[in-house]
Amino acid sequence: MPIPGWQPAESPFHPGEQAIQTKLGGRDRMETLGRRMIRDFLPEQHQQFYAQLPYFLVGTVDRDGHPWVSILVGEPGFISTPHDRTLHIAAQPLLGDPLANHLAVGLDIGFLGIELHTRRRNRVNGVVRAMTPDGFDVEVRQTFGNCPKYIQARQFDLQAFEPTATKPIQTLTQLGDAEREAIAAADTFFIATAYLDDTASLAKGVDVSHRGGQPGFIRVEGNTLTVPDFTGNGFFNTFGNIEVNPRAGLLFIDFDQGNLLYLTGRAEVIWDGDPEIERYAGAERLFRFHLTTGVHVAGGLPLSGSPTELSPFLKETGPWLPEQPD
């Protein structure tokens, strides 16, 4: 049965996304699917979903063009929908979050609502239209759901917290041993990318997405991260953005200690045909990130989590194989 949805005159995909869909042979199918799935309003089930979340992932771009991923936290209900084309967020950035430096009316913004314990996730992007005493309002431009692949199941409980309570904050331009160890042990991170050409109309915006893998799926070499990319929904929002704007922001969360590692830098995609891809079983391509700057906030996330259940989709993936000698 067709999904009731948005049938815009313009494509929901910009030239970067279209180029990659064409490169990989799925352009016509993705256009048809995108026009069915991508909407310019919030369906009722999405409104209900967001209202039950205690956290919301946020993607933005700062005044210097650097993408960042943030996480906003509040009692369930802090995300509300006064209108099916409006989100109200009753939360402030956490202490040390780069978002606090550029959150303002007119800001392009993307959200990922993800319920880790059910592996359900939905995405939305839009523009900040008003700052309010308790947060801000966003005009919705695009919304769609994502599949549950590669999400590690975790249950979170919100702890009592003071958003401005002092926490150890470190600004960095290089990864130290602690940051490298945390990244190398991670099974999850979040990525923000953007396409902000004003001529793009419906396809303009910031995207924030989830990436998951077995612990150790991120290879750390100095200030460079290399990550296998697995089969996804085929829209290529993230990689389409990188095709035309090779920058990305990453967020790593220490789910045990509540540490937050915000990174921004240069991004690139390693496509099929490169022998390096064969070093990680299940990888279709590789994502590579080169650090520009970052912020490490110790104990910055006021959520406590349960033990992790790895995604069953990861059984056929990894680990990294040794580099073959010439």
C-alpha positions as a LaTeX table, in Angstrom:
\begin{tabular}{lrrr}
\hline
Residue & $x$ (\AA) & $y$ (\AA) & $z$ (\AA) \\
\hline
Met1 & 0.00 & 0.00 & 0.00 \\
Pro2 & 1.48 & 3.39 & $-0.92$ \\
Ile3 & 2.60 & 5.56 & 1.95 \\
Pro4 & 0.59 & 8.82 & 2.11 \\
Gly5 & 3.22 & 11.49 & 1.66 \\
Trp6 & 4.64 & 14.50 & 0.00 \\
Gln7 & 4.63 & 14.83 & $-3.79$ \\
Pro8 & 6.69 & 17.98 & $-4.42$ \\
Ala9 & 7.27 & 19.43 & $-7.84$ \\
Glu10 & 11.00 & 19.54 & $-7.09$ \\
Ser11 & 13.10 & 16.52 & $-6.24$ \\
Pro12 & 13.71 & 15.95 & $-2.51$ \\
Phe13 & 17.36 & 15.25 & $-3.38$ \\
His14 & 20.08 & 17.77 & $-4.24$ \\
Pro15 & 22.79 & 17.32 & $-6.91$ \\
Gly16 & 25.26 & 15.62 & $-4.55$ \\
Glu17 & 22.73 & 12.98 & $-3.49$ \\
Gln18 & 21.58 & 12.53 & $-7.07$ \\
Ala19 & 25.16 & 12.07 & $-8.31$ \\
Ile20 & 25.85 & 9.25 & $-5.87$ \\
Gln21 & 22.49 & 7.57 & $-6.48$ \\
Thr22 & 23.34 & 7.64 & $-10.19$ \\
Lys23 & 26.89 & 6.38 & $-9.57$ \\
Leu24 & 25.54 & 3.37 & $-7.68$ \\
Gly25 & 22.72 & 2.63 & $-10.11$ \\
Gly26 & 19.72 & 3.48 & $-7.93$ \\
Arg27 & 18.78 & 6.98 & $-9.03$ \\
Asp28 & 15.31 & 6.32 & $-10.50$ \\
Arg29 & 14.29 & 3.99 & $-7.67$ \\
Met30 & 15.48 & 6.44 & $-4.98$ \\
Glu31 & 13.62 & 9.32 & $-6.63$ \\
Thr32 & 10.38 & 7.31 & $-6.59$ \\
Leu33 & 10.94 & 6.13 & $-3.03$ \\
Gly34 & 11.99 & 9.58 & $-1.80$ \\
Arg35 & 8.87 & 11.21 & $-3.19$ \\
Arg36 & 6.77 & 8.64 & $-1.29$ \\
Met37 & 8.67 & 8.71 & 2.00 \\
Ile38 & 9.97 & 12.26 & 2.43 \\
Arg39 & 7.39 & 14.74 & 3.67 \\
Asp40 & 7.31 & 18.43 & 4.52 \\
Phe41 & 5.19 & 17.85 & 7.63 \\
Leu42 & 5.29 & 15.67 & 10.73 \\
Pro43 & 2.97 & 12.64 & 10.54 \\
Glu44 & 1.02 & 12.00 & 13.74 \\
Gln45 & 3.08 & 8.92 & 14.59 \\
His46 & 6.28 & 11.00 & 14.38 \\
Gln47 & 4.76 & 13.68 & 16.61 \\
Gln48 & 3.93 & 11.04 & 19.21 \\
Phe49 & 7.37 & 9.46 & 18.88 \\
Tyr50 & 9.29 & 12.69 & 19.47 \\
Ala51 & 7.11 & 13.55 & 22.48 \\
Gln52 & 8.24 & 10.40 & 24.31 \\
Leu53 & 11.99 & 10.93 & 23.88 \\
Pro54 & 14.32 & 12.14 & 26.68 \\
Tyr55 & 17.05 & 13.13 & 24.18 \\
Phe56 & 17.31 & 14.53 & 20.66 \\
Leu57 & 20.37 & 14.53 & 18.35 \\
Val58 & 20.95 & 17.85 & 16.60 \\
Gly59 & 23.01 & 18.81 & 13.53 \\
Thr60 & 24.03 & 22.40 & 12.80 \\
Val61 & 26.73 & 24.40 & 11.01 \\
Asp62 & 28.58 & 27.18 & 12.83 \\
Arg63 & 29.41 & 30.64 & 11.50 \\
Asp64 & 32.69 & 29.35 & 10.03 \\
Gly65 & 30.97 & 26.57 & 8.10 \\
His66 & 31.90 & 23.73 & 10.46 \\
Pro67 & 29.20 & 21.08 & 11.07 \\
Trp68 & 28.57 & 19.89 & 14.65 \\
Val69 & 26.45 & 17.20 & 16.27 \\
Ser70 & 24.82 & 18.04 & 19.60 \\
Ile71 & 22.48 & 16.26 & 21.99 \\
Leu72 & 19.63 & 17.97 & 23.78 \\
Val73 & 18.14 & 16.39 & 26.90 \\
Gly74 & 14.89 & 16.82 & 28.83 \\
Glu75 & 11.94 & 15.12 & 30.44 \\
Pro76 & 9.78 & 13.31 & 27.86 \\
Gly77 & 7.53 & 15.94 & 26.37 \\
Phe78 & 10.30 & 18.51 & 25.97 \\
Ile79 & 9.84 & 18.02 & 22.20 \\
Ser80 & 6.37 & 19.08 & 21.10 \\
Thr81 & 4.53 & 19.85 & 17.86 \\
Pro82 & 2.24 & 22.89 & 18.08 \\
His83 & 1.61 & 22.32 & 14.37 \\
Asp84 & 2.51 & 19.50 & 12.00 \\
Arg85 & 5.07 & 21.83 & 10.42 \\
Thr86 & 6.49 & 23.17 & 13.69 \\
Leu87 & 8.68 & 21.63 & 16.39 \\
His88 & 9.09 & 23.27 & 19.78 \\
Ile89 & 12.20 & 22.23 & 21.71 \\
Ala90 & 12.05 & 23.10 & 25.42 \\
Ala91 & 15.76 & 22.61 & 26.13 \\
Gln92 & 19.04 & 24.49 & 26.17 \\
Pro93 & 22.44 & 23.22 & 24.92 \\
Leu94 & 24.44 & 21.33 & 27.52 \\
Leu95 & 27.46 & 22.99 & 29.04 \\
Gly96 & 30.37 & 22.96 & 26.58 \\
Asp97 & 28.21 & 22.12 & 23.57 \\
Pro98 & 29.35 & 24.18 & 20.53 \\
Leu99 & 25.67 & 24.66 & 19.62 \\
Ala100 & 25.41 & 27.32 & 22.35 \\
Asn101 & 27.69 & 29.58 & 20.31 \\
His102 & 25.53 & 29.74 & 17.17 \\
Leu103 & 21.94 & 28.74 & 17.99 \\
Ala104 & 19.86 & 31.62 & 16.60 \\
Val105 & 16.87 & 32.49 & 14.45 \\
Gly106 & 17.51 & 31.57 & 10.81 \\
Leu107 & 19.85 & 28.67 & 11.60 \\
Asp108 & 19.48 & 25.57 & 9.39 \\
Ile109 & 19.10 & 22.61 & 11.71 \\
Gly110 & 18.65 & 18.85 & 11.49 \\
Phe111 & 17.38 & 16.37 & 14.07 \\
Leu112 & 17.59 & 12.65 & 14.63 \\
Gly113 & 15.03 & 11.22 & 16.99 \\
Ile114 & 16.34 & 7.80 & 17.97 \\
Glu115 & 14.98 & 5.40 & 20.58 \\
Leu116 & 17.93 & 3.12 & 21.07 \\
His117 & 16.18 & 0.40 & 23.06 \\
Thr118 & 13.54 & $-0.11$ & 20.32 \\
Arg119 & 15.93 & 0.76 & 17.45 \\
Arg120 & 13.36 & 3.18 & 16.07 \\
Arg121 & 14.53 & 6.42 & 14.44 \\
Asn122 & 13.11 & 9.32 & 12.45 \\
Arg123 & 14.77 & 12.35 & 10.90 \\
Val124 & 13.67 & 15.92 & 10.38 \\
Asn125 & 15.34 & 19.10 & 9.19 \\
Gly126 & 14.26 & 22.70 & 9.06 \\
Val127 & 15.05 & 26.24 & 10.14 \\
Val128 & 15.01 & 27.89 & 13.59 \\
Arg129 & 12.19 & 30.43 & 13.46 \\
Ala130 & 12.00 & 31.71 & 17.06 \\
Met131 & 13.97 & 31.69 & 20.30 \\
Thr132 & 11.74 & 31.22 & 23.34 \\
Pro133 & 12.33 & 31.49 & 27.10 \\
Asp134 & 12.58 & 27.71 & 27.41 \\
Gly135 & 14.14 & 26.83 & 24.04 \\
Phe136 & 13.32 & 27.42 & 20.38 \\
Asp137 & 10.88 & 26.74 & 17.54 \\
Val138 & 11.74 & 25.08 & 14.23 \\
Glu139 & 9.92 & 25.29 & 10.90 \\
Val140 & 9.89 & 21.76 & 9.45 \\
Arg141 & 11.19 & 21.34 & 5.88 \\
Gln142 & 11.77 & 17.57 & 5.49 \\
Thr143 & 10.85 & 14.52 & 7.56 \\
Phe144 & 11.28 & 10.79 & 7.02 \\
Gly145 & 11.85 & 7.53 & 8.85 \\
Asn146 & 14.96 & 5.34 & 8.87 \\
Cys147 & 15.37 & 1.58 & 9.20 \\
Pro148 & 16.66 & 0.00 & 12.45 \\
Lys149 & 19.88 & $-1.40$ & 10.96 \\
Tyr150 & 23.13 & $-1.26$ & 12.96 \\
Ile151 & 21.56 & 0.34 & 16.06 \\
Gln152 & 22.82 & $-1.05$ & 19.38 \\
Ala153 & 19.94 & $-1.41$ & 21.83 \\
Arg154 & 20.31 & 0.62 & 25.05 \\
Gln155 & 17.74 & 1.80 & 27.57 \\
Phe156 & 18.29 & 5.30 & 28.97 \\
Asp157 & 17.01 & 6.94 & 32.15 \\
Leu158 & 17.17 & 10.67 & 32.66 \\
Gln159 & 19.06 & 11.78 & 35.75 \\
Ala160 & 18.42 & 14.97 & 37.70 \\
Phe161 & 20.80 & 17.59 & 36.32 \\
Glu162 & 21.62 & 21.27 & 36.12 \\
Pro163 & 22.44 & 22.13 & 32.47 \\
Thr164 & 24.98 & 24.79 & 33.48 \\
Ala165 & 26.68 & 22.78 & 36.24 \\
Thr166 & 30.47 & 22.96 & 35.95 \\
Lys167 & 32.08 & 20.07 & 34.06 \\
Pro168 & 35.67 & 19.55 & 32.90 \\
Ile169 & 35.83 & 20.91 & 29.34 \\
Gln170 & 38.80 & 20.52 & 26.99 \\
Thr171 & 39.11 & 22.16 & 23.58 \\
Leu172 & 41.40 & 20.20 & 21.26 \\
Thr173 & 42.98 & 20.31 & 17.83 \\
Gln174 & 44.56 & 16.87 & 18.20 \\
Leu175 & 43.23 & 13.63 & 19.62 \\
Gly176 & 44.89 & 12.61 & 22.86 \\
Asp177 & 45.25 & 9.07 & 24.15 \\
Ala178 & 41.95 & 9.25 & 26.05 \\
Glu179 & 40.03 & 10.39 & 22.96 \\
Arg180 & 41.64 & 7.79 & 20.71 \\
Glu181 & 40.84 & 5.01 & 23.17 \\
Ala182 & 37.23 & 6.12 & 23.51 \\
Ile183 & 36.75 & 6.29 & 19.72 \\
Ala184 & 38.46 & 2.95 & 19.13 \\
Ala185 & 36.14 & 1.27 & 21.66 \\
Ala186 & 32.94 & 2.90 & 20.36 \\
Asp187 & 30.09 & 0.96 & 18.74 \\
Thr188 & 28.06 & 4.07 & 17.89 \\
Phe189 & 28.54 & 7.65 & 16.79 \\
Phe190 & 26.49 & 10.40 & 15.17 \\
Ile191 & 27.39 & 12.47 & 12.11 \\
Ala192 & 26.21 & 15.84 & 10.79 \\
Thr193 & 26.69 & 17.06 & 7.21 \\
Ala194 & 25.09 & 19.87 & 5.24 \\
Tyr195 & 24.08 & 21.20 & 1.85 \\
Leu196 & 23.23 & 24.87 & 2.25 \\
Asp197 & 22.95 & 26.17 & $-1.31$ \\
Asp198 & 19.95 & 28.54 & $-1.31$ \\
Thr199 & 19.01 & 27.41 & $-4.82$ \\
Ala200 & 18.36 & 23.87 & $-3.53$ \\
Ser201 & 14.90 & 24.76 & $-2.18$ \\
Leu202 & 13.39 & 21.61 & $-0.68$ \\
Ala203 & 16.69 & 19.70 & $-0.60$ \\
Lys204 & 18.65 & 22.37 & 1.30 \\
Gly205 & 19.49 & 21.60 & 4.91 \\
Val206 & 21.53 & 19.92 & 7.61 \\
Asp207 & 21.35 & 16.15 & 8.13 \\
Val208 & 22.26 & 14.27 & 11.27 \\
Ser209 & 22.55 & 10.50 & 11.14 \\
His210 & 23.53 & 7.46 & 13.20 \\
Arg211 & 26.43 & 5.11 & 12.49 \\
Gly212 & 26.91 & 1.81 & 14.29 \\
Gly213 & 29.25 & $-1.16$ & 14.19 \\
Gln214 & 30.99 & $-3.72$ & 16.31 \\
Pro215 & 33.27 & $-2.24$ & 18.98 \\
Gly216 & 36.50 & $-1.42$ & 17.16 \\
Phe217 & 34.83 & $-0.64$ & 13.81 \\
Ile218 & 36.47 & 2.81 & 13.79 \\
Arg219 & 40.16 & 2.79 & 12.94 \\
Val220 & 42.09 & 5.63 & 14.56 \\
Glu221 & 45.39 & 6.78 & 13.06 \\
Gly222 & 46.64 & 10.03 & 14.55 \\
Asn223 & 43.88 & 12.58 & 13.96 \\
Thr224 & 42.23 & 10.56 & 11.18 \\
Leu225 & 39.30 & 8.18 & 11.59 \\
Thr226 & 38.34 & 5.54 & 9.02 \\
Val227 & 34.90 & 3.92 & 9.25 \\
Pro228 & 33.31 & 1.13 & 7.17 \\
Asp229 & 29.98 & 2.00 & 5.58 \\
Phe230 & 27.36 & $-0.72$ & 5.26 \\
Thr231 & 24.19 & $-1.13$ & 3.18 \\
Gly232 & 21.68 & 1.58 & 4.08 \\
Asn233 & 18.47 & 3.12 & 2.74 \\
Gly234 & 20.13 & 4.22 & $-0.50$ \\
Phe235 & 19.23 & 7.91 & $-0.14$ \\
Phe236 & 22.89 & 8.81 & 0.55 \\
Asn237 & 21.99 & 12.01 & 2.41 \\
Thr238 & 25.27 & 12.02 & 4.35 \\
Phe239 & 27.56 & 11.04 & 1.50 \\
Gly240 & 25.63 & 13.22 & $-0.94$ \\
Asn241 & 26.32 & 16.20 & 1.30 \\
Ile242 & 30.01 & 15.28 & 1.51 \\
Glu243 & 30.14 & 15.04 & $-2.29$ \\
Val244 & 29.52 & 18.80 & $-2.51$ \\
Asn245 & 30.61 & 19.97 & 0.96 \\
Pro246 & 33.46 & 17.79 & 2.33 \\
Arg247 & 32.99 & 18.65 & 6.00 \\
Ala248 & 31.40 & 16.72 & 8.83 \\
Gly249 & 30.74 & 16.90 & 12.54 \\
Leu250 & 30.84 & 13.84 & 14.79 \\
Leu251 & 29.59 & 13.12 & 18.30 \\
Phe252 & 30.91 & 10.25 & 20.40 \\
Ile253 & 29.11 & 9.39 & 23.62 \\
Asp254 & 30.66 & 7.40 & 26.44 \\
Phe255 & 27.46 & 5.65 & 27.49 \\
Asp256 & 28.97 & 4.49 & 30.80 \\
Gln257 & 30.63 & 7.71 & 31.99 \\
Gly258 & 28.47 & 10.26 & 30.18 \\
Asn259 & 31.48 & 11.85 & 28.47 \\
Leu260 & 30.77 & 13.77 & 25.26 \\
Leu261 & 33.30 & 14.20 & 22.45 \\
Tyr262 & 32.29 & 16.76 & 19.82 \\
Leu263 & 34.47 & 16.79 & 16.68 \\
Thr264 & 34.41 & 18.72 & 13.42 \\
Gly265 & 36.67 & 18.36 & 10.40 \\
Arg266 & 37.21 & 17.39 & 6.79 \\
Ala267 & 35.42 & 14.38 & 5.36 \\
Glu268 & 35.88 & 12.11 & 2.36 \\
Val269 & 34.46 & 8.86 & 0.99 \\
Ile270 & 36.59 & 5.94 & $-0.23$ \\
Trp271 & 34.64 & 4.27 & $-3.02$ \\
Asp272 & 34.56 & 0.73 & $-4.40$ \\
Gly273 & 37.68 & $-0.42$ & $-6.13$ \\
Asp274 & 40.01 & 0.65 & $-3.34$ \\
Pro275 & 41.65 & $-2.45$ & $-1.79$ \\
Glu276 & 41.42 & $-0.85$ & 1.66 \\
Ile277 & 37.68 & $-1.52$ & 1.67 \\
Glu278 & 38.37 & $-5.26$ & 1.70 \\
Arg279 & 40.06 & $-4.93$ & 5.08 \\
Tyr280 & 36.66 & $-4.72$ & 6.79 \\
Ala281 & 34.15 & $-7.52$ & 6.12 \\
Gly282 & 30.75 & $-6.19$ & 5.09 \\
Ala283 & 31.99 & $-2.72$ & 4.10 \\
Glu284 & 30.71 & $-1.34$ & 0.80 \\
Arg285 & 32.82 & 1.83 & 1.05 \\
Leu286 & 34.73 & 3.78 & 3.69 \\
Phe287 & 34.17 & 7.11 & 5.37 \\
Arg288 & 37.28 & 9.03 & 6.40 \\
Phe289 & 37.39 & 11.99 & 8.79 \\
His290 & 40.29 & 14.36 & 9.45 \\
Leu291 & 40.01 & 16.35 & 12.66 \\
Thr292 & 40.02 & 20.17 & 12.63 \\
Thr293 & 38.91 & 20.87 & 16.19 \\
Gly294 & 36.86 & 19.38 & 18.98 \\
Val295 & 35.50 & 19.66 & 22.50 \\
His296 & 35.63 & 16.97 & 25.20 \\
Val297 & 33.20 & 17.35 & 28.11 \\
Ala298 & 33.67 & 14.89 & 30.98 \\
Gly299 & 30.42 & 13.64 & 32.51 \\
Gly300 & 28.38 & 16.02 & 30.38 \\
Leu301 & 25.43 & 13.71 & 29.56 \\
Pro302 & 22.81 & 13.32 & 32.31 \\
Leu303 & 21.57 & 9.93 & 31.14 \\
Ser304 & 22.27 & 6.50 & 32.60 \\
Gly305 & 22.17 & 3.51 & 30.30 \\
Ser306 & 21.58 & $-0.23$ & 30.41 \\
Pro307 & 23.90 & $-2.96$ & 29.05 \\
Thr308 & 24.18 & $-3.01$ & 25.27 \\
Glu309 & 22.64 & $-5.48$ & 22.83 \\
Leu310 & 24.49 & $-5.30$ & 19.52 \\
Ser311 & 22.48 & $-5.13$ & 16.32 \\
Pro312 & 21.90 & $-8.54$ & 14.68 \\
Phe313 & 22.79 & $-6.91$ & 11.34 \\
Leu314 & 26.42 & $-6.72$ & 12.50 \\
Lys315 & 26.98 & $-10.48$ & 12.54 \\
Glu316 & 28.40 & $-10.46$ & 9.02 \\
Thr317 & 30.71 & $-7.48$ & 9.54 \\
Gly318 & 34.28 & $-6.82$ & 10.73 \\
Pro319 & 36.77 & $-6.79$ & 12.29 \\
Trp320 & 39.55 & $-4.84$ & 10.56 \\
Leu321 & 42.03 & $-7.17$ & 8.88 \\
Pro322 & 45.78 & $-6.46$ & 8.88 \\
Glu323 & 47.09 & $-4.50$ & 5.93 \\
Gln324 & 48.52 & $-6.82$ & 3.31 \\
Pro325 & 52.21 & $-6.32$ & 2.46 \\
Asp326 & 53.05 & $-5.15$ & $-1.04$ \\
\hline
\end{tabular}
